[in-house]
């Protein structure tokens, strides 16, 4: 730890929520007033009543928060103040020599819960099908307003500022050479770290690439036809435009959080209301989670889903996390101008599948590009083995 002055001290952190808070949570779940059933037979109106009712039943009657609480506390956790805000992070150092430090950033509606499955395979590869030369020291911060990090009380904590804070965090930890990884908002922050090029950062990996040519993204956002001088070169580019058009027409949660986050106060009062909102991120993820509550575990279990939702509830971060959408000023999917080496992993059920041609344009120093056979938006959480292999492979040339 390079700086231990009062304002930059790195403080060990553990937690245990009072049993009274868990009892209150169960009482609120059991007192839920449900709406009537949707008027359609599919998920086109959002999270279906049957899914929400089964989630509530399991959450109140069978779910055990203490298991994930113990798991989180089994890892070294810390808090340090950066730019006036407390930042919480997990920091697990590998036992292997020459391990490469990596800072991994979650997105919304996620948290550090998303990355728990990848910690041990990255830090201890010899026990998880890898070589000692694949080892990483792993840093997983909670973004401002999420989990155990501080909640900003003033405007200004946008992705650019978070990216700068992450550079300071890695410097404070004493890392002079490291890499960064992210998905969803974490991918935006990671790309911006690539743009800022903090001292020591040698490359990034993303599972939600920011590669859309600006003119194409602007046309999709406004609903206008593509400019006449834009030619889609192949079927991958055409498919990506169709997928992104669908996304921008259906991310109503993002528009609400981006414009009126405080009006979502009900999410801080009703745990089941919070759950229904967090589940409805995208079509493929909602379908996957729905199947998990129907007894089909394929990447995410019922406990996985509720671990994340319960963390949001107990830390009361639904609104503080939502404000990130209001703070953002950069195009979400558009290229940012990263010049550092970049590794790209494309999962088939992600919001869109980034074409290699666009990745090569957006990332002139593209060192890895791969399309995976399965997995979606929460890649590290859903398909940890595939994800870990991508991180190992993508960064191998930078060691």
N, C-alpha and C positions, 0 to 999 in steps of 0.2 A: 504494500500500500504506500504509494509515493508521497502522499500529503495527508498529515494527520492533524492539521490545525483545526481549531474549533469549528470553523465554517465548512470545512471540507472533510471532516472525519467520516470514516466508514464504520457504521455501528452494526454489530450483530443484531439479528432480528429473528424472533420466533413469535408464535401467537397461539392462542387457544380461545375460541369464542365461548362465552358463558353458556351453560346449559339453558339458562332462561331464554336466551336469544333463539336457540333451536326449538324450544318449546313454543315460543311465540310464533316462529315460522310455521310449525306444524298446525297450530291453532288457526292461523290465517288461511292456510291451505284448505283446511277442513271447513272453513266458513265461506269459501268461495261461492259467489253467486255467478253461475254459468249462464252464458247466452243460449238462445235456441240453436238447434242444428243449422248448419249452412244449407242453402237452398240448391246446392249442386252436389254431385257425387264425386268430385275431384277436389284438388287443392287450389283451384283458381280463385277462391275467396280467402285464401290464407290458411293458417293452422287450423285443422279440422277439430270439431268439438270432441270427437271420440279420442283423438290423440291427446288433447289437453286433459280430458277427464282421466285417462289412464295414467298420464304423467302425474297428475295430482294425487291419484290413489297411491301410486308407488312412492312418490316423494314423501307423503305423510305417513305411510304405513311401513315401508320396507327400507327406504334409502338411509344410508349411514354416512353422514358428513365426516365423522371422526376418522374414517379410513383415509380419505384424501388429505385431511388436516395432518395426520401423522406422516403421510407420504411427503407432503410439502416440508414439514419440519425436519424430515430426515436429510434434507439438503441444506447446505450452508446458505443462509439468506442474510441480506444486509440492507441497510438504508443509508443513503448519503444525500446531502443537500447540494443540488446543482442549480445555479441560476435562481436561487430563492425558493426552490421546491424540493421536497423530499422525494427521492427516487428509490423505490424498492427493487431489489434484484436478487436472483439466484446466481451463485458463482461456484461452479464445481470445477476444480482443477484435476487434470488427468495425472495418473501416476507415471505415465510414459514420458520419457525424455523427448524433447523437441516437439511436444504437442503444439498445435496451432491454435491460438485463441480465436474464438468466434463469438460475436454478439448476435443473438437471435431475437427478432422482434415479432410479437403477435399482432393481431388485428382486432376488428370488431365483427361479430359479437363474442370475441374470444378473450383470452387472458393467458397468463403463464401456464394455466392448466393445459393449453394446447400443446406445449412443448415437453411435458413431463416424460413422455414415452421415448424421447430421443436423447435424453441426458446420458444415460448409461451407455448406450451403443456408441455415442460420440466420444465420451471420456474414457471408456474401457473397451475399445474395439476388439481386443483379443478374446473377450468373453462373448462377443456378439458377431462372429463371422468375419472380422476384419483383421488387419495387421496393426502392429504397434505404430507403424508409420502413418496410420490413418487417424491418430489420436488428436483430440481437440480439448482445450480448456473452454468451458462453456459459460457464457454470461447471458442470462435471460432477464431483462428488466420488465417491470410493469410500466406501461405507458402512463403519462400523467393523466390523472382522473380515473385510472383503472386499478382494481385490486388494492394493494397496500401502498401504492404511491400516493403522493399528495394530490389534492384536488385544487387545480388553479382557481384562485379567487378573482383574477382579472383576466382580460382577454390577452391573447398573444401566444399561447402555447399551441402553435401550428406545427405541421410536420417538419418544416425547416428548423424550427427551434429545437424540436425533439432530436433531430439528426445531430445538431450541434451539441446537445447535451450528451448524446451517446458517445461522441468523440471525446468529450471531457471525461466521461465515466471510464472509458478504456485507458485514457492517459492516467487517470487517478489510480487505476489498478496496476499501473506500471507496465502495460503492454506496449512495446515499441514496434511490433509487427502483428497484425491481426486481420481478420476478414469479417464480413457482416452478412447476415441472412435475414430474409423477411418475406411474409405473405400478407395480402390484404393491406391494411394501413402500414403494417410492418414492411411491405414491399415499397411503399411510397417513401417511408423514412429511410430505408436502406438505399434506394436509388438516390435520395438527396444526400446521404452520406457519401455516395459515390461522386456526386457533383461537388460537394464541399471538400472532399479529399483531406480529411483530418490526418495529422501526422500519424503514421503507422498503419493506416488502412491500405491494404494491397489488392483487394478485390472484393466483389460481392456475389452472392447467389440469390436468385429470386424465383419463387414459384408462382408469382403473379406478375409477369413482366410488364413494364411500362414502355410499350413499343409502338403505340398507335401514332401514325403521322398526324400532326396537329390539325391539318385541314380535314382529315377524315373524322377525327373525334368531334370537331366543331360541327360538322354537318350532321352527325348522328345526334348530338345533343340538341340541336335546333330543329331537327326533323327535315332539314333541307336536302335536296338531291346532292350527291357527291359533285364537287367541282368538275368541270368539263376536262380539266387537265389531269385529273386523277384516273389512272388506269390500274385496275386490280389485276395483278400479274398471274395469279393462279387460283386454284380452288380453295387453298388454305386461306388466302386473303379474302375471298368472297365469303367463305364461311364465317370468318372472324367478324366481318362487317355485319352479317346477319345476327350473330350472337350478341354483339355489342348493341345493336339496335334493340334487341329484345331486353337486354339488361337495362338500358336507359329508360325504357318504357315501363319497367316493373320494379325499380328500386325506390318505391314510395317511402320506405322507412328512412332512406338516406335523405330524401327531400325534406321530410318532417324534422329529422335531427339537424339537418343543415340550416333550417330556417326558424324552427320553433321548438328547440329542445326543451325549454322549460315547461312547455305545455304537455309534456309527457310525464308530469308529476305522478300520475296514477301508477307508473312503473315502480315508484318508490314505496307505494302503499299496498300493492297486491302482488304477492309472489307468483301467483298463477298468471296474472296479467303480464308480468315481466317475462315469464317463461314463454308464453305464446308469442310475444314480440320478438324475443331473441331467437326463437326457432325459425322464424320466417325470413331467413337471410337470402336464400336463393332456392330455385326450384329443385335442383338435385340434392342439396343438403337437407331441405325439408323432407323430401321423399325418403332419404336415407335415415333420418332421425325418426320419422314416423314408423318405418319398418322396425327400428330398434325397440320401440314401445309396443310393437306387435309381436315381439319375440324373435325377431330376425336380427342378430348382431353381425354386422358386416363392416367393420371399421370403427364404428362408434357404438358403445354399449349405452344402456340407460344410465348407468352410473357416470360414464364419461360426460354425458350431456348435463346431468344434474350437478356434477362437481362444478362445472363452469357457471351454471345458473346460480347455484347456491353461493358461490364466491361473489358474484354480482350482488346478490341479495344481502348477504351479511356485511359487506363493505359499503352498501348503499351507494353504488357507483353507476346506476343506470343513467342518470342525468349527466353526471360529470364526464362519463365516457362518451355520451352522445354529442357533447359540445365539440368534440374533435371535428365532426362534420361541419359545424358552423365556423370553425377556425380555419379550415383548409382553404387555400387560395390557388392551388395548382390543379390542372386537369388530372383526374384520377388515373386514367389509363395511358395518357400521352407520354411520349418520350421526354426525358428530362435533360439529356445531354451528358450522360455518364461517359467518361473517357477511360476510367480504370478497367481492368479485366473483369468480365461479367460471365457468370455461369447461369444458364436458364433451364428450368425444368417445367415442362408443360404437362399438366394432369388433365385427363379427358373430361372430367366433370367440373372443371373450373368454369368461372363465368364466361371466359372465352379462351380459345386455344391460340396462343400467339404464334403467328406464322414465322418460320425461320427467316424468311426474306425481310420481314419487319424487324426481327431481333438483330439481324446483321446491320440494318440501317441505324437503329436506335443505339446499339452497343457496338461501336467500331472495333472494340477489343473483346469480341465475343470468344470465350475460350471453351465453352461447353454449351451444347443445346441438345436436349433429349425430350422426346414425347413418351410418356409413361403409359402402361396398359390399363391402369385403374387408379382411382383416387380423385378427389375433388378439391373444394375450396379450402378445407382444413387438412392439408396434405400431411403435415407432421403428426397430426392427431389421428387421422383416418388410416394412413398407410406409412407407419413409422419406418418399416424396413426399407421400402422403396425410397422414402425421403432421405434417410440416413445414407444410403448408397449414393444418391445424387449429390449430397453435400460432400461426401468423401471424394467422389470422382471429380466433381466440379472444381474443387479447390486443390486437387493433388499437384497440379503444375505450379502452384504458388508457394509451396512449402520451401 
